[in-house]
Amino acid sequence: MTLTYKGAGVDVGRAEDALARVRERIRRTKRPEVIGDVGQFGGLFASPGGDTVLVATTDGVGTKLELARILDRHEVVGADLVHHCVNDALAMGAEPLFFLDYYATGRLEPAVFERVVGAMADACARCGIALLGGETAELPGMYADGAYDLAGFLVGAVARDKLLGPERVREGDTLIGIPSSGLHTNGFSLAREIVSRLAATKGTTVREVLAAPRQELEGLALGETLVATHRPYLREFRALRQAVEIHAIAHLTGGGWEGNLPRALPPGLGAAIDRAAWTVPALFTLLGDLGGVREEERFDTWNMGIGLVLAIAGRDAAAAVRAVPDAIALGRVERAGSGRRVRFA
């Protein structure tokens, strides 16, 4: 038998079929700055020009992919990928412009691809972002059956004098938090380990543990709560930008509070957070209790119910809370000691 690329496990026709399924949804993301159409060797986007800074972000959705596979919730991770990158860009003060994706799998399943990339396209359209292009890689032998990996790349723009960052933050600034919709896309390796151990203890499967309704979650299944979509904060960012002067933003992702909030603060300053300012959602308490996870470890891994923290002038706290109904005054910026820079009081 003559050896062919298809015989080795890569079917170019499957990739063409998969792209055809989402091409129209991708076209709906087109912005006026986009030049050309989907399918070229590179995406073209007119330069913003002037004294404008381009902001580039890239990320994935981690092992939430495995839960999406187990629970057949592939649309969630497609939207997650876009929203995560959007939030990282707006943390620099940038409006998102265009997005690219990388989808890799052992054997391409067009129906799954359509659900994932279609959800990406829909998320881009909702945020006003052009899905400019991407790469679909079929890599036989690299992935287990049914598994795939994702990466997203987003470019945004901001006027140079509107860039956000630690250099704008001052001692006494107020810290405003906006609630998360769950774990978002971080800390799933710990969550999955907790679920796995629970399944082993009960002599059942991971799927059964995820599917069982939980009284602590008001009757919802643990799996359903875990795969809630990563919340995008673009609308809230725009509302706050109109109402107050934002100094810096921390997107609470991998590394939790101590791993992310200090990235938005200058050397020598830390954050004093009022733990009574919000109620930690039941999902985090349930996971932590099931796994015997110490509270400090929970805050160092998960967002614990707050997905975004903004530093603003202390006098603007009331205006910020008025601008975004679910915003919470969390605490303030203070002088940091020699140890951890996030202090819970």
HUKA-V886033 format. One record per helix or strand. SS is the DSSP state (2 for helix, 1 for strand). FROM is the first residue (numbers start at 1). LEN is the number of residues. If there is no record, write none. Layout:
# HUKA-V886033
ss;from;len
SS;FROM;LEN
SS;FROM;LEN
This chain:
# HUKA-V886033
ss;from;len
2;12;16
1;34;2
1;44;2
1;52;8
2;64;8
2;74;17
1;95;11
2;110;18
1;130;9
1;148;12
2;160;3
2;166;3
1;174;6
2;188;15
2;206;6
1;213;1
2;215;3
1;221;1
2;222;5
2;234;10
1;246;6
2;256;9
1;269;5
2;275;3
2;282;10
2;295;7
1;306;7
2;314;10
1;327;9
1;342;3
